[in-house]
Amino acid sequence: MRQIIAMGGGGFSMEPENPLLDRYILEQSSQKRPKICFIGTASGDADSYIEKFYHFFQQEECEPTHFSLFKPSTRDIKKFIMEQDIIYVGGGNTKNLMVLWKEWELDVAIRQAYNNGTILAGISAGSLCWFEEGVTDSYGDKLEPISCLGLISGSNCPHYDGEEDRQPVYQKLIKEGIIGAGYAADDGVAFHFVNEELKDVVSSRPQAQGYYVDKSLETKLSTTYLGAKD
């Protein structure tokens, strides 16, 4: 079974006091203590980001580690990635992430791990990267289209409610045919794909929403708040 959990925003870096999305990711693994690896390429492997990852996940039922392209811990990238149960990709500059992954063939290793059952997850740039294309601020002071790995068909827009230009720019790019239809996530929302098909839309915030956007319509997707009481 192949799984991707793509978050528009939230998680340990944006909501350190709200563990709902990160625990949801851990719960999708069949392992009692899954090995979860943080990849912070998009942030330049910022030490503070990596520290936040360990601060949260060292308190959970898992075995956290990280992989840095700026300070590689191993030459055998493929072996290291294939040993992980979950790959968790952080936010930042999607363009830099794509360029560096391809140069180091980290994208190839991740694709192989995904096909072997490793869960792929991520926030912002770590969400965009799994889709065919999306909208990014990687190039400077405005939002622009970007091509990504294409593990999931269609486009993606994170921070749909978190940044005022995201919604109108994403809709405009789709309407003009510059990018294809796709999935937009408010901060705190995650799309859970199983075998490349959308299985669930979940959120860490009561009012947060996931959407499917095409040339003529923005459709609200049924979104389950993870904090709801039984």
C-alpha positions as CSV (number, residue, x, y, z in Angstrom):
1,M,0.0,0.0,0.0
2,R,1.3,3.4,-1.0
3,Q,0.4,6.4,1.2
4,I,1.0,10.2,0.9
5,I,-0.2,12.7,3.5
6,A,0.0,16.2,2.2
7,M,-0.5,19.1,4.6
8,G,-1.4,22.7,3.7
9,G,0.0,23.9,7.0
10,G,0.1,22.9,10.7
11,G,2.1,20.2,12.3
12,F,4.9,20.5,14.8
13,S,6.4,23.6,13.1
14,M,3.3,25.7,12.9
15,E,1.2,24.3,15.7
16,P,3.6,23.1,18.4
17,E,0.8,22.7,20.9
18,N,-1.5,20.9,18.5
19,P,-0.3,17.3,17.8
20,L,-3.3,16.1,15.9
21,L,-1.9,16.0,12.4
22,D,1.5,14.6,13.4
23,R,-0.1,11.8,15.4
24,Y,-2.4,11.1,12.6
25,I,0.7,10.5,10.4
26,L,2.2,8.1,12.9
27,E,-1.0,6.2,13.2
28,Q,-1.0,5.3,9.5
29,S,2.1,3.2,9.9
30,S,1.7,-0.5,10.6
31,Q,4.8,-0.4,12.9
32,K,4.4,0.0,16.6
33,R,7.4,2.4,16.7
34,P,7.8,3.6,13.2
35,K,11.1,5.1,12.0
36,I,10.2,8.6,10.9
37,C,12.8,10.7,9.0
38,F,12.6,14.4,8.6
39,I,14.0,16.0,5.4
40,G,14.4,19.7,5.7
41,T,16.0,20.5,2.3
42,A,13.5,23.3,1.5
43,S,14.6,25.2,4.6
44,G,18.3,24.7,3.9
45,D,18.2,22.1,6.6
46,A,17.8,24.8,9.2
47,D,19.0,23.6,12.6
48,S,16.0,25.2,14.4
49,Y,13.6,23.3,12.2
50,I,15.3,20.0,12.8
51,E,15.3,20.8,16.5
52,K,11.6,21.4,16.5
53,F,11.1,18.0,14.8
54,Y,13.0,16.1,17.4
55,H,11.4,18.1,20.3
56,F,8.0,16.8,19.2
57,F,8.7,13.3,17.9
58,Q,11.1,12.2,20.7
59,Q,8.1,12.4,22.9
60,E,6.0,10.1,20.7
61,E,5.9,6.4,20.0
62,C,8.4,6.4,17.1
63,E,12.1,6.5,16.2
64,P,12.9,10.0,14.8
65,T,15.9,10.7,12.6
66,H,16.7,13.2,9.9
67,F,18.5,13.4,6.6
68,S,20.5,16.5,5.5
69,L,21.8,17.1,2.0
70,F,23.9,19.9,3.4
71,K,25.5,17.7,6.0
72,P,25.0,14.1,4.7
73,S,25.3,11.4,7.3
74,T,25.8,8.7,4.8
75,R,26.9,8.2,1.2
76,D,24.3,5.4,0.7
77,I,21.3,7.7,0.5
78,K,19.1,5.0,-1.0
79,K,19.8,2.5,1.8
80,F,19.1,5.1,4.5
81,I,15.8,6.2,2.9
82,M,14.6,2.6,2.2
83,E,15.0,1.8,6.0
84,Q,12.5,4.5,7.0
85,D,8.8,3.8,7.7
86,I,7.8,7.5,7.2
87,I,9.4,10.3,5.3
88,Y,8.3,13.8,6.6
89,V,9.3,16.7,4.4
90,G,9.4,20.2,5.8
91,G,8.4,23.5,4.3
92,G,10.5,26.2,2.7
93,N,11.6,26.8,-0.9
94,T,10.1,24.2,-3.2
95,K,12.3,25.1,-6.2
96,N,15.5,24.5,-4.2
97,L,14.1,21.3,-2.8
98,M,13.4,20.0,-6.3
99,V,16.8,21.0,-7.7
100,L,18.8,19.5,-4.9
101,W,16.8,16.3,-4.7
102,K,17.3,15.7,-8.4
103,E,21.1,16.5,-8.2
104,W,21.6,14.0,-5.3
105,E,19.0,11.5,-6.8
106,L,17.2,11.8,-3.5
107,D,13.9,12.0,-5.5
108,V,14.7,8.5,-7.0
109,A,15.4,7.0,-3.5
110,I,12.2,8.5,-2.2
111,R,10.1,7.2,-5.1
112,Q,11.5,3.7,-4.6
113,A,10.8,3.9,-0.9
114,Y,7.2,5.0,-1.6
115,N,6.7,2.1,-4.0
116,N,8.0,-0.2,-1.3
117,G,5.5,1.1,1.3
118,T,7.2,4.0,3.1
119,I,4.7,6.7,4.0
120,L,5.4,10.1,2.5
121,A,4.2,13.2,4.4
122,G,5.0,16.8,4.5
123,I,3.9,20.4,4.9
124,S,3.8,23.3,2.4
125,A,6.8,22.6,0.1
126,G,6.6,19.1,1.6
127,S,3.1,18.9,0.3
128,L,3.6,20.5,-3.1
129,C,6.5,18.2,-4.0
130,W,4.3,15.1,-4.3
131,F,2.0,16.5,-7.0
132,E,2.5,17.2,-10.7
133,E,2.5,20.9,-10.2
134,G,1.4,23.7,-7.9
135,V,1.7,27.3,-6.8
136,T,4.8,28.5,-5.0
137,D,6.5,31.7,-3.7
138,S,9.9,30.1,-4.3
139,Y,10.9,32.5,-7.0
140,G,10.6,35.7,-5.0
141,D,7.9,38.2,-4.2
142,K,4.9,36.6,-6.0
143,L,3.2,33.3,-6.5
144,E,4.1,31.3,-9.6
145,P,3.5,27.8,-11.0
146,I,6.0,25.0,-10.4
147,S,6.4,21.5,-11.6
148,C,7.1,18.7,-9.1
149,L,7.5,15.0,-8.7
150,G,4.1,13.9,-10.0
151,L,3.4,11.0,-7.6
152,I,-0.1,12.5,-7.3
153,S,-1.9,13.6,-10.4
154,G,-3.0,17.3,-10.6
155,S,-1.9,20.4,-8.8
156,N,-1.7,21.5,-5.1
157,C,-2.0,24.7,-3.2
158,P,-1.0,24.8,0.5
159,H,-1.9,27.7,2.9
160,Y,-5.1,28.3,1.0
161,D,-6.6,30.4,3.9
162,G,-3.3,31.4,5.5
163,E,-1.9,33.8,2.8
164,E,-4.3,36.2,1.1
165,D,-3.0,35.7,-2.4
166,R,-3.1,32.0,-2.4
167,Q,-6.7,31.4,-3.3
168,P,-7.1,34.0,-6.1
169,V,-3.8,33.1,-7.7
170,Y,-4.4,29.4,-7.6
171,Q,-7.8,29.8,-9.1
172,K,-6.5,32.1,-11.8
173,L,-3.7,29.8,-12.8
174,I,-6.2,26.9,-13.1
175,K,-8.8,28.9,-15.0
176,E,-6.2,30.1,-17.5
177,G,-5.0,26.5,-18.0
178,I,-1.4,27.3,-16.8
179,I,-1.7,24.5,-14.3
180,G,-4.2,21.7,-14.0
181,A,-7.1,21.2,-11.5
182,G,-6.1,20.1,-8.1
183,Y,-6.3,20.2,-4.3
184,A,-6.1,23.2,-2.1
185,A,-5.6,22.9,1.7
186,D,-6.3,25.5,4.4
187,D,-3.6,25.6,7.2
188,G,-4.3,22.6,9.4
189,V,-5.7,20.4,6.6
190,A,-4.1,17.2,5.3
191,F,-5.0,15.2,2.2
192,H,-4.5,11.5,2.7
193,F,-3.9,9.6,-0.5
194,V,-3.8,5.8,-0.7
195,N,-2.5,4.2,-3.9
196,E,-2.7,7.7,-5.5
197,E,-6.4,8.1,-4.8
198,L,-7.8,10.5,-2.2
199,K,-8.9,8.5,0.8
200,D,-9.5,11.1,3.5
201,V,-9.3,14.9,4.3
202,V,-8.5,15.6,7.9
203,S,-7.8,18.7,9.9
204,S,-6.3,19.9,13.2
205,R,-8.5,23.0,13.3
206,P,-12.3,22.8,13.6
207,Q,-13.1,25.2,10.7
208,A,-10.2,24.3,8.4
209,Q,-11.3,22.9,5.0
210,G,-9.9,21.1,2.0
211,Y,-11.0,21.9,-1.6
212,Y,-10.9,20.6,-5.1
213,V,-10.5,23.4,-7.6
214,D,-11.0,23.2,-11.4
215,K,-11.6,25.8,-14.1
216,S,-15.2,26.5,-13.2
217,L,-15.6,25.5,-9.6
218,E,-14.2,25.4,-6.1
219,T,-15.7,22.4,-4.3
220,K,-15.5,21.9,-0.5
221,L,-14.3,18.4,0.3
222,S,-15.7,16.5,3.3
223,T,-13.1,17.3,6.0
224,T,-12.9,15.4,9.3
225,Y,-11.7,17.4,12.4
226,L,-9.4,15.1,14.3
227,G,-10.2,16.7,17.6
228,A,-13.9,15.9,17.4
229,K,-15.2,13.9,20.4
230,D,-17.0,10.6,19.8
